[in-house]
């Protein structure tokens, strides 16, 4: 897990904000759960998946309120577990809430939560255009990116050749492609 402030200060996130300048406003949400997680871990560990489709309901309700208070938003952006939460949120959001883009960095599907996966699979494929980014040096998560991309009908998979478990920095070969994708 991590904090909104920590994510905002990550070098790749700062490079993205600076490069997009005044074109977009970024709103950084903080998870309502302790430990900086959007989806609480299974009580028995990863070997004992949860089955409750409402397992992340506090985070869903929290983001619904962020959208109601500060939206509408052009895109939803997530990093690591925040990215794993994107399809959970998309599968549960009110039909009046839409995003033109989903920006998924270093993410995965929450497969240790069977109830959440059932909800995702019932709603997929998502029509929201999606960027699924992974880092070539992210051995724990890069192999999980293709499965995440499959829940989007219009997904672009990019892998940063010099990136680990982080957003691409300005000097990464894929950085300009992410800007092009965001700008449409």
C-alpha positions in Angstrom: 0.0 0.0 0.0 0.9 3.6 -0.2 -0.4 7.1 0.3 -1.9 9.7 -2.1 1.0 12.0 -1.2 3.6 9.3 -1.8 2.1 8.5 -5.2 1.9 12.2 -6.1 5.6 12.5 -5.4 6.7 9.5 -7.3 9.1 10.7 -10.1 7.0 9.2 -12.9 3.8 10.8 -11.6 5.6 14.1 -11.3 6.9 13.8 -14.8 3.4 13.0 -16.1 1.9 16.1 -14.3 4.6 18.4 -15.5 4.4 17.2 -19.1 0.6 17.5 -19.2 0.9 21.0 -17.7 -2.4 22.8 -17.4 -4.2 20.4 -19.8 -5.5 18.3 -16.9 -6.2 18.6 -13.2 -5.1 15.7 -11.0 -7.1 14.7 -7.9 -5.3 12.2 -5.6 -7.7 10.1 -3.5 -6.6 8.4 -0.3 -7.9 4.9 0.4 -10.4 4.7 3.3 -8.6 1.5 4.6 -5.6 1.4 6.9 -2.3 0.5 5.4 -2.7 2.4 2.1 -4.7 -0.4 0.4 -7.7 -0.1 -1.8 -8.7 -3.8 -1.3 -8.1 -5.3 2.1 -6.1 -8.5 2.0 -7.8 -11.9 2.6 -8.0 -12.5 6.4 -6.4 -16.0 5.9 -3.7 -14.8 3.5 -3.5 -15.1 -0.3 -4.0 -18.8 0.0 -7.6 -18.3 1.2 -9.4 -16.0 -1.2 -12.3 -13.9 -0.2 -15.7 -14.6 -1.8 -17.6 -11.5 -0.8 -18.5 -9.3 -3.8 -18.7 -6.3 -1.4 -15.2 -6.9 0.0 -14.0 -3.4 -1.1 -17.3 -1.6 -0.5 -15.8 1.2 1.6 -13.4 2.1 -1.2 -16.2 1.9 -3.8 -18.4 4.2 -1.7 -15.4 6.6 -1.0 -14.6 6.9 -4.7 -18.3 7.4 -5.6 -18.2 10.3 -3.2 -15.0 11.7 -4.7 -16.6 11.6 -8.2 -19.8 13.2 -6.9 -17.9 16.0 -5.1 -15.1 16.7 -7.5 -16.1 15.1 -10.8 -16.8 14.5 -13.6 -13.4 13.1 -14.5 -11.9 12.5 -17.9 -9.9 9.5 -16.6 -9.3 7.3 -13.7 -5.6 6.5 -12.9 -4.3 3.8 -10.6 -0.9 2.4 -9.6 -0.2 -1.1 -8.4 -3.2 -2.1 -6.1 -4.9 1.2 -7.1 -4.8 -0.2 -10.6 -6.2 -3.5 -9.5 -9.1 -1.5 -7.9 -10.0 0.2 -11.2 -12.0 -2.8 -12.7 -13.6 -3.3 -9.3 -14.8 0.3 -9.3 -15.8 0.3 -13.0 -17.9 -2.9 -12.3 -19.6 -1.3 -9.4 -20.1 2.4 -10.3 -23.3 4.1 -11.0 -24.3 4.1 -14.7 -24.3 7.9 -14.8 -20.5 7.9 -13.9 -18.2 7.4 -16.8 -14.5 7.8 -17.6 -13.1 8.3 -21.1 -9.9 6.6 -20.0 -8.6 4.1 -17.5 -4.8 4.5 -16.9 -3.5 1.4 -15.2 0.2 1.4 -14.1 1.9 -1.7 -12.8 -1.4 -3.4 -12.0 -3.1 -6.7 -11.9 -6.5 -8.3 -11.4 -7.5 -8.9 -7.7 -7.6 -12.7 -8.1 -7.3 -13.4 -4.4 -10.8 -11.9 -4.1 -13.2 -14.3 -5.9 -16.3 -12.2 -5.2 -14.7 -9.1 -6.7 -13.5 -11.1 -9.7 -17.1 -12.5 -10.3 -18.3 -8.9 -10.3 -15.6 -7.8 -12.7 -16.1 -10.8 -15.0 -19.9 -10.1 -15.1 -19.3 -6.5 -16.2 -16.4 -7.1 -18.6 -15.3 -6.2 -21.1 -15.3 -2.6 -20.1 -15.7 -0.1 -23.0 -13.5 2.5 -21.3 -10.3 2.9 -23.3 -7.5 1.7 -21.2 -3.7 2.0 -21.0 -2.1 -0.9 -19.2 1.5 -0.1 -18.4 4.0 -2.5 -17.0 7.8 -2.2 -16.4 10.2 -4.7 -17.9 12.0 -4.9 -14.6 8.8 -5.5 -12.5 9.1 -9.2 -12.3 6.3 -9.5 -9.7 3.6 -7.6 -11.6 4.5 -7.3 -15.3 3.5 -10.9 -16.1 0.0 -10.0 -14.7 -0.6 -7.1 -17.0 -2.0 -9.1 -20.0 -4.8 -10.6 -17.9 -5.7 -7.1 -16.7 -5.8 -5.9 -20.4 -8.2 -8.6 -21.3 -11.1 -7.1 -19.2 -11.0 -4.0 -21.4 -12.3 -4.1 -25.0 -10.1 -1.2 -26.0 -6.8 -1.6 -24.2 -3.3 -0.5 -25.1 -0.6 -2.5 -23.4 2.8 -0.8 -23.0 5.9 -2.1 -21.3 8.6 0.3 -20.3 12.0 -1.2 -21.2 13.8 0.6 -18.4 11.1 0.6 -15.8 10.4 -1.4 -12.7 7.4 -1.2 -10.4 6.8 2.5 -11.1 5.3 4.9 -13.6 7.5 5.6 -16.7 9.7 8.5 -16.3 10.2 11.2 -18.9 13.3 9.5 -20.2 11.5 6.1 -20.7 10.9 5.1 -24.3 7.2 4.7 -23.6 6.6 8.0 -21.9 5.6 9.9 -25.0 3.2 7.1 -25.9 1.4 7.5 -22.6 1.1 11.2 -23.2 -0.3 10.6 -26.7 -2.8 8.1 -25.3 -4.0 10.5 -22.6 -4.4 13.4 -25.1 -6.4 11.2 -27.4 
